[in-house]
Amino acid sequence: MVRVAATKGEAPLLKVQDLQTGFKIDGQYHNAVERVSFEVKPKRIVGVVGESGCGKSVMSLSIMQLLPKGAGEVRGGEILFEGQDISKFNDKQMNDIRGKEISMIFQEPMTSLNPVFTIGYQIMEVLRNHEKGLSKKEAKVKAVALLRSVGIPRADKIVDEYPHQLSGGMRQRVMIAMAIACQPKLLIADEPTTALDVTVQAQILELLKSIQEVNDMSIILITHDLGVVAEICDEVIVMYAGKIVEQASVEELFESPKHPYTELLMNAIPKMEEDVEKLATIEGLVPSLTNMPQIGCRFANRCPKAMPECTQITPNLQTVADGHDVACLLYEESIQKEGAIVS
């Protein structure tokens, strides 16, 4: 696949700076996302990867201001969309851009679609919420056209059907149709191929890439599948325990992964040319919110390259190559000079 290089100096569509999101557990706040910073340029697809519990979905819900009220909140940082800090927006301001400027495809379409309303009604609701003065008849015509645009057959009939009458793949296509109804500039797709069979997954990914190219939109694709990232993304963000541990272009990351966690994730991908009885795994578990290390590298207790300093010094993201950042003491010059690392 040919990838279009980002223009240097191009203003980002979305800029997240030092984002901190926390949840209240037993009366005490614990950060699920800590000091996360990244940019999404126009017309680019940014993949966010990591194990379950690493903070990917919490980060996306923070951008959309869809965290559960009273339990989760953005506790610091900025979320700049076209230069405006939307983390400070009130409900009305967010409702004006949510679905129109920034849209989201959720992980499980059956729980995201309302079972008591028809497919057409739910798409029409999105359209009429942002296009004032649009009649029901006009909205239904647009809903049918949207269903056709995402490859749904019999769109004029399915528009009057209910979610339970459709397969998982068809429901996910409906969710995509709803998400692109108002031609947003940024689409957040939270594991859009989860629970779908391999053939349908490939169709959904191809559809997302096609829609992105036709509509010139940017996409944040949240996934745990590095194969998906390699297929359609331009840049990659690797998260672990609420922090970014590595970020680079797709080509750079796959050719030269720097963080031990990224290397282990790649080693865990099954390879057809290798005859192995047991798949590679990463020992241990992601730490829980209530037991998160406050100093040192959060991956240290699972890392095969860990040094004593890894539990005492917190690594910061630093540039190790053009557009390639990593948070690991293996690349800290001050640690290297002290002789802690042997080549």
Secondary structure, DSSP 8 states (H G I E B T S, - for coil): -------TT---SEEEEEEEEEEEETTEEEEEEEEEEEEE-TT-EEEEE--TTSSHHHHHHHHHT-S-TTTEEEEEEEEEETTEEGGG--HHHHHHHBTTTEEEE-S-HHHHS-TTS-HHHHHHHHHHHHSTT--HHHHHHHHHHHHHHTT-TTHHHHTTS-GGGS-HHHHHHHHHHHHTTT--SEEEEESTTTTS-HHHHHHHHHHHHHHHHHHT-EEEEEES-HHHHHHH-SEEEEEETTEEEEEEEHHHHHHS--SHHHHHHHHTS--TT---SS-----S----GGG--SSS-TTGGG-TT--GGGGTS----EEEETTEEE--GGG-HHHHHTT----
